[in-house]
Amino acid sequence: MRQLMRCRVILVTAALLGVTAGAAAQTLGEITGVVRDSSGAVIPGATVAVTNPATNATRTAMSNEAGVYHFPALQPGTYTIKVEMAGFRTITQTGVELQVQQSARLDFSLQVGQVTATIEVSGTAALIASENATVGTVIENKRIVDLPLNGRNFLQLVSLSSNVSSGFQSAGQAGSRQGGTRSTQNISVAGQRSMFNRFTLDGVENTDVNFNTYVILPSVDALQEFKVQSGIFPAEFGRATSQINVSTKPGTNQFHGALFEFHRNDKLDALQYGFTAVPPRKQPFKWNQYGFTLGGPVWIPQLFHGRDKLFFMSNFEGFRERRTGLGLFSVPSAAMRDGNFGEIPLPIYDPLDRSTPFAGNVIPKSRIHPTSQRLLEFYPAPNTNTGSLVSNYQNSQNRQTDKDQFIQRVDFVESARSSWFGRYSYADEVAIAPALYLNGTKLLTNVKQAMLSNTRVFSPAMVNEFRAGYNYFFNSLGRELATERDVVSELKIPGVSLGPPIA
């Protein structure tokens, strides 16, 4: 039996972005502001340093003649900002949180005094986003991890954003052709159709070009945060009316990890409510979702310690679901399988002359084609209600879904002027939805994604980010025996063959 659909897409994207005072990359953010004295006059030449305490990565800049300092292309995270100027007290601002694609403004007012005298400020009010007109809502790591998610799918949280609705009826062709989890992601941003969304992951394309669904769906433990954008986008986004902008979690100087297992079982479920004297039996059900996350500095005992330099984050998540239900079908009676169609009131005519009916509606066995005999394998004999031609076959519907995904991210701080990070991800999904004997459907999906990014500071006014990404997407939604049996060849129909595989 031929597969209904097979799709393989390979997409390679690359970007070379010259970032100046008015632009920012898709996932990276920026911090800018003005340095003034206590009278409100701007201070040029002040030294401003921004440090990520998790990795000790530091960048410095000087305020210009207008007192403006600028740090473009910063990874989302929490930063410490230090401002120094001869004749003024040093200010150190800690706990400055920078979110995905945020352009945050933080102004400083220096007080006259010795440089050795330091004013420390911890915690900040919400940073003002006055540098661009982008409208969006950031869902940070705490909400992603702490809020209950059925299936650990972070896209269930998009409804926390304003002007976003989700969870409505399945989206037509994506459901009937692609199948699986991605076909059920129905998200409407600003009233647009669910097919009008665009997904990016760490600043590279993460959108399936067939139906604008996602390519990689990261585990919630691998995510730093994501942003649903529904307003005016910077030029680097390019297309679609809404953006779901996701950032994975980088490694830090401290080792962090998690080992998890989420289990559901029919043994722990309550009985179904039934309007009968005897309560219905519970249907067998098993659900296991398990994996791990580990991040920290790359460390090889007695050889290398990557503290402040080289970091990693590894994540794996597996999913196994088994459901069993009952299916009821109408199949030919036992007599019909031998050619006796006497149960049908209308006459059956001999196809050779189309005018002579078979006596008693009985087709001689010698007239039954071998191909028809072979097809009887897929039409089992009745096993219930055998005196009827309706709902006379019952079988167990053993549904199974297997999913695996893996993410490996590596960050490298080359110097104060250059930093790198790369990521490799893959995901597999196999799902079997049974029907009549061996007539169900099988979903096979395999996706891979790789990306590399470099942020290099050429001068306080010029920062360049290079970013390249590679996507591989394979999707096949076909019959239950796909990739296992060549039923077309087994039937031996003259002039009919399976043909070459679809590329």
C-alpha positions in Angstrom: 0.0 0.0 0.0 1.4 3.4 -1.0 2.2 6.0 1.5 -0.1 9.0 1.6 2.6 11.6 1.9 6.3 11.7 2.2 8.2 15.0 2.5 11.8 15.8 2.9 13.0 19.3 3.2 16.6 20.6 3.6 17.0 24.3 4.4 20.2 26.1 4.8 20.3 29.7 6.0 23.1 32.1 6.7 23.2 35.6 7.9 26.0 38.2 8.3 24.7 41.0 10.3 26.4 44.3 10.8 25.0 45.5 14.1 25.2 49.2 14.9 23.5 51.4 17.4 20.0 50.9 15.9 19.8 47.1 15.3 19.8 43.9 17.2 19.8 40.2 16.3 16.7 38.0 16.5 17.4 36.3 19.8 20.2 38.5 21.2 19.3 41.6 23.2 21.0 44.9 23.8 21.5 47.3 26.7 22.0 51.0 26.1 21.6 54.3 28.0 23.1 57.7 28.8 25.7 58.6 31.4 25.1 62.0 33.1 26.3 63.8 36.2 24.2 64.9 39.1 23.2 68.2 37.3 22.0 66.3 34.2 24.9 67.1 31.9 26.0 64.2 29.7 29.4 62.6 30.4 31.5 61.5 27.4 34.4 59.1 27.8 32.9 57.1 30.8 34.0 53.5 30.9 31.1 51.1 31.0 31.5 47.3 31.5 28.8 44.7 31.3 29.5 41.3 32.9 27.5 38.1 32.9 28.1 36.6 36.4 27.2 33.1 35.2 30.2 33.0 32.8 32.3 36.0 33.8 32.2 37.1 30.2 32.8 40.9 30.1 32.5 43.6 27.5 33.5 47.2 27.8 32.5 50.4 26.0 33.0 54.2 26.3 30.2 56.7 26.4 30.3 58.9 23.3 30.1 62.7 23.0 26.4 62.5 23.7 27.0 60.4 26.8 25.5 57.3 25.2 26.9 53.8 25.8 25.7 50.8 23.8 26.1 47.0 24.1 24.4 45.2 21.2 24.2 41.5 20.6 24.1 40.2 24.2 22.9 36.8 25.1 19.7 36.8 27.2 20.5 36.5 30.9 21.3 38.5 34.1 24.1 41.1 33.9 26.1 43.4 36.1 26.9 46.9 34.8 29.8 49.0 36.1 30.3 52.7 35.2 33.6 54.5 35.9 34.9 58.0 35.2 37.7 60.0 36.7 36.4 62.4 39.4 33.2 60.5 39.9 32.2 57.6 42.2 31.9 54.3 40.5 28.4 52.8 40.1 27.8 49.1 40.0 24.3 47.9 39.0 23.6 44.2 39.6 20.7 42.0 38.6 20.0 43.6 35.3 17.9 41.0 33.5 18.0 41.1 29.7 15.3 39.1 27.8 15.0 37.6 24.3 15.3 40.3 21.6 15.0 43.0 24.2 16.4 46.5 23.6 16.7 47.8 27.2 17.6 51.3 28.3 19.4 52.0 31.6 20.6 55.5 32.4 23.2 56.4 35.0 23.8 59.5 37.1 27.3 59.8 38.5 28.1 61.6 41.7 31.3 63.6 42.2 33.8 61.7 44.3 36.8 59.3 44.1 36.7 56.5 41.6 37.5 54.1 44.5 34.2 55.0 46.1 31.6 52.7 44.8 27.8 53.0 44.8 26.2 49.5 44.5 22.6 49.1 43.3 21.0 45.7 43.3 17.8 44.9 41.5 16.1 47.1 38.9 12.7 48.2 38.0 11.4 46.9 34.6 13.7 48.2 32.0 12.1 50.7 29.6 11.9 49.4 26.0 12.0 52.7 24.2 14.6 51.8 21.6 12.2 50.1 19.1 8.5 49.6 18.4 8.4 45.8 18.7 5.4 44.5 20.6 5.7 41.1 22.4 5.6 39.1 25.6 8.5 37.2 27.1 7.7 33.9 28.9 10.8 33.4 31.1 12.4 30.1 32.3 10.6 30.2 35.7 7.2 30.1 34.2 8.2 27.6 31.5 9.5 25.1 34.2 7.1 25.8 37.1 3.7 26.0 35.3 2.0 22.6 34.8 2.2 21.4 31.2 0.4 18.3 29.9 3.0 16.7 27.8 5.8 19.3 28.7 5.0 21.3 25.5 6.0 24.9 26.1 3.8 26.2 23.3 0.9 25.7 25.6 2.1 28.8 27.3 1.7 31.1 24.3 -1.7 32.0 25.6 -0.1 33.9 28.5 0.7 36.5 25.9 -1.8 39.2 25.1 -3.8 39.0 21.8 -3.0 35.2 21.5 -5.4 32.3 21.4 -4.7 28.6 21.1 -6.2 25.1 21.5 -8.9 25.5 18.9 -9.9 22.9 16.2 -7.1 21.2 14.3 -5.7 23.1 11.4 -6.9 21.3 8.3 -4.2 20.0 6.0 -1.4 20.1 8.6 -3.4 17.5 10.6 -4.4 15.3 7.7 -1.0 15.2 6.0 1.7 15.7 8.6 0.2 14.2 11.7 1.8 14.0 15.1 2.2 16.6 17.8 3.1 19.4 15.3 -0.2 19.1 13.5 -2.1 20.0 16.8 -0.3 23.3 17.4 -3.0 25.8 16.6 -1.9 29.2 17.6 -3.6 32.4 16.5 -1.7 35.7 17.1 -3.4 39.0 16.6 -6.4 37.2 14.9 -4.3 35.7 12.2 -4.6 32.1 10.9 -2.6 29.4 12.7 -0.6 28.9 9.5 0.7 32.5 9.6 3.2 31.9 12.4 7.0 31.8 12.2 9.3 30.0 14.6 13.0 30.8 15.3 15.3 28.9 17.6 18.5 30.7 18.8 18.1 33.1 15.9 17.9 30.6 13.1 14.9 29.4 11.0 12.8 26.8 12.9 9.8 26.8 10.6 8.7 23.9 8.5 8.2 25.4 5.0 5.2 23.1 4.2 2.7 24.3 6.9 4.6 26.9 9.0 4.7 24.6 12.0 7.9 24.1 14.0 10.9 22.0 13.1 12.4 21.4 16.5 10.3 21.5 19.7 12.9 21.8 22.6 12.3 20.2 26.0 11.2 22.8 28.6 14.4 22.0 30.6 16.5 23.2 27.7 14.8 26.6 27.3 16.0 29.9 28.6 12.9 31.8 27.5 10.8 32.6 24.5 9.0 35.6 23.2 5.7 35.9 21.3 5.9 38.9 19.0 2.8 40.4 17.4 3.8 43.9 16.6 6.3 45.8 14.4 9.3 43.6 13.8 12.9 44.6 12.9 14.0 43.8 9.4 15.8 40.6 10.3 12.5 38.7 10.8 11.5 39.1 7.2 8.2 37.3 7.0 5.0 36.1 8.7 2.6 38.1 10.8 3.7 36.7 14.1 7.0 35.4 15.6 7.6 32.8 18.3 11.2 33.6 19.2 12.9 30.9 21.3 16.3 30.8 23.1 17.9 27.7 24.5 19.7 27.7 27.8 23.6 28.2 27.8 26.0 26.5 30.1 27.6 28.4 33.0 30.5 28.2 35.4 28.4 26.1 37.8 27.2 22.6 37.0 23.5 22.3 36.9 21.4 19.2 36.0 18.1 17.5 36.3 16.9 13.9 35.9 13.2 13.5 35.4 10.5 10.9 34.8 6.8 11.7 34.4 4.6 8.6 34.6 0.9 7.9 34.0 -0.8 4.5 34.2 -4.3 3.2 34.0 -3.7 1.5 37.4 -3.7 4.9 39.0 -6.7 6.2 37.1 -10.3 6.3 38.4 -13.0 4.2 36.8 -14.9 5.7 34.0 -18.5 6.7 34.8 -21.0 4.5 33.0 -24.8 4.5 32.9 -24.9 0.8 33.5 -25.2 -1.5 36.5 -21.7 -2.8 35.8 -19.0 0.0 35.6 -17.0 -0.2 32.4 -13.4 -1.5 32.6 -10.5 0.9 32.5 -8.8 1.0 29.1 -5.1 0.1 29.3 -3.0 3.3 29.2 0.7 3.9 29.9 2.6 7.2 29.5 6.3 7.7 30.2 8.2 11.0 29.7 11.8 10.9 30.9 15.1 12.5 30.3 17.9 14.7 31.7 19.6 18.1 31.4 23.2 18.8 32.3 25.1 22.0 31.8 28.3 23.6 33.1 31.9 24.3 32.1 33.7 21.7 29.9 36.0 19.9 32.3 38.5 17.1 31.6 40.2 16.1 34.9 43.9 17.0 35.0 43.8 18.2 31.3 41.4 21.1 30.9 38.9 23.2 32.8 36.7 25.5 30.8 35.8 27.9 33.5 35.1 31.4 32.1 35.8 30.0 28.6 34.0 26.9 27.3 30.6 25.7 28.4 28.1 23.1 27.4 24.4 22.2 27.8 23.1 18.8 27.0 19.4 17.7 27.0 17.6 14.5 26.1 13.9 13.8 26.4 12.1 10.6 25.5 8.3 9.9 25.3 6.5 6.6 25.2 2.7 6.3 25.1 0.6 3.1 24.9 -3.2 3.2 24.7 -5.6 0.4 24.1 -9.2 0.7 23.0 -11.9 -1.3 21.2 -12.6 -0.9 17.5 -15.9 -2.0 15.9 -16.0 -2.7 12.1 -18.3 -4.1 9.4 -16.6 -6.9 7.4 -17.8 -9.6 4.9 -19.5 -12.6 6.4 -17.9 -16.0 6.4 -20.1 -17.1 3.5 -19.1 -14.1 1.5 -15.4 -15.0 1.9 -16.2 -18.2 0.0 -18.2 -16.4 -2.7 -21.7 -16.8 -1.4 -23.5 -13.5 -1.4 -26.9 -14.9 -0.8 -27.4 -12.5 2.1 -27.6 -9.6 -0.4 -31.1 -9.2 -1.8 -30.0 -7.7 -5.1 -28.7 -10.0 -7.9 -25.0 -10.2 -8.8 -24.5 -10.4 -12.6 -21.7 -12.2 -14.3 -19.2 -9.5 -15.4 -18.5 -11.4 -18.6 -21.9 -10.6 -20.2 -23.4 -8.2 -17.5 -26.8 -9.8 -18.0 -26.7 -13.3 -16.5 -27.0 -13.3 -12.7 -25.1 -15.8 -10.6 -27.4 -18.5 -9.3 -28.3 -17.8 -5.7 -25.8 -15.0 -5.8 -23.0 -17.5 -5.4 -19.8 -16.8 -7.3 -17.8 -20.0 -8.2 -14.5 -20.2 -6.4 -12.8 -20.6 -9.8 -14.0 -17.1 -10.7 -12.5 -15.4 -7.7 -9.3 -13.7 -8.7 -6.1 -14.5 -6.7 -5.6 -10.8 -5.9 -9.0 -10.8 -4.2 -8.1 -13.9 -2.3 -4.9 -12.1 -1.1 -6.8 -9.0 0.0 -8.9 -11.1 2.4 -6.0 -11.0 4.8 -6.9 -7.4 5.4 -10.6 -8.2 5.9 -10.8 -10.6 8.9 -13.7 -13.0 9.5 -16.5 -11.7 11.8 -15.9 -12.4 15.5 -19.0 -10.8 17.0 -22.6 -10.4 16.0 -22.0 -12.9 13.3 -25.6 -13.0 12.1 -25.4 -9.4 10.8 -23.3 -7.6 8.2 -23.0 -4.5 10.3 -20.6 -4.1 13.3 -19.6 -7.7 13.2 -15.8 -7.5 13.9 -14.2 -6.2 17.1 -10.5 -5.8 17.8 -8.1 -4.1 20.2 -6.8 -0.7 19.0 -3.2 -0.6 20.3 -2.1 2.9 19.7 1.6 3.7 20.3 3.7 6.9 20.1 7.5 7.0 20.5 9.4 10.3 20.5 13.0 11.2 21.2 14.8 14.5 21.1 18.3 15.7 21.9 20.0 19.1 22.1 23.7 19.8 22.5 24.8 23.4 22.9 28.4 24.7 23.3 29.4 28.2 24.2 32.9 29.6 23.8 34.2 33.0 25.1 37.2 33.5 22.8 37.9 37.0 24.2 36.3 40.1 25.4 35.7 40.9 21.7 34.6 37.6 20.4 32.2 34.9 21.5 30.8 31.8 19.8 28.1 29.3 20.3 26.8 26.3 18.4 24.0 23.9 18.8 22.9 20.5 17.3 19.4 19.1 17.7 17.6 16.1 16.4 14.1 14.6 17.0 12.3 11.4 15.9 8.6 10.6 16.1 7.0 7.3 15.3 3.2 6.9 15.9 0.9 4.0 14.9 -2.9 4.6 14.8 -4.5 1.2 14.2 -7.8 0.6 12.5 -9.1 -2.6 10.8 -6.5 -5.3 10.8 -3.2 -3.9 9.4 -5.1 -0.9 7.9 -4.1 1.8 10.3 -1.7 4.7 9.7 2.0 5.2 10.6 3.7 8.5 11.2 7.5 8.7 10.7 9.1 12.1 11.3 12.8 12.8 11.6 14.3 16.3 11.9 17.7 17.7 12.5 19.0 21.2 13.0 22.5 22.7 13.4 23.6 26.3 13.9 26.7 28.3 14.6 27.0 31.9 15.7 29.8 34.4 16.3 29.5 37.8 17.9 32.6 40.0 17.3 33.2 43.5 18.6 35.2 45.6 16.1 34.7 48.9 17.9 32.4 50.4 20.5 30.1 51.5 17.6 30.3 48.3 15.5 29.5 44.8 16.4 29.0 42.0 13.9 27.1 38.8 14.4 27.6 35.9 11.9 24.9 33.2 12.1 24.4 30.1 10.0 21.7 27.3 10.3 20.9 24.0 8.7 17.5 22.2 8.8 16.6 18.7 7.7 12.9 17.7 7.8 11.5 14.3 6.9 7.8 13.5 7.3 5.9 10.4 6.1 2.2 9.8 7.0 1.2 6.6 5.3 -0.2 3.1 5.9 0.6 1.0 8.9 2.7 -1.4 6.9 4.8 1.4 5.3 8.6 0.5 5.3 7.7 -3.0 6.5 5.8 -4.8 3.7 5.5 -4.1 0.0 1.8 -5.1 -0.3 1.5 -3.8 -3.9 4.2 -6.3 -5.1 2.6 -9.1 -3.0 -0.8 -8.6 -4.8 0.9 -9.2 -8.2 -1.5 -7.0 -10.1 -0.4 -7.0 -13.8 1.0 -3.5 -14.7 0.9 -2.2 -11.2 4.0 -1.6 -9.2 5.1 0.4 -6.2 7.6 2.4 -8.2 10.8 4.1 -7.0 10.8 5.8 -3.6 9.8 9.4 -3.5 12.8 11.6 -2.9 
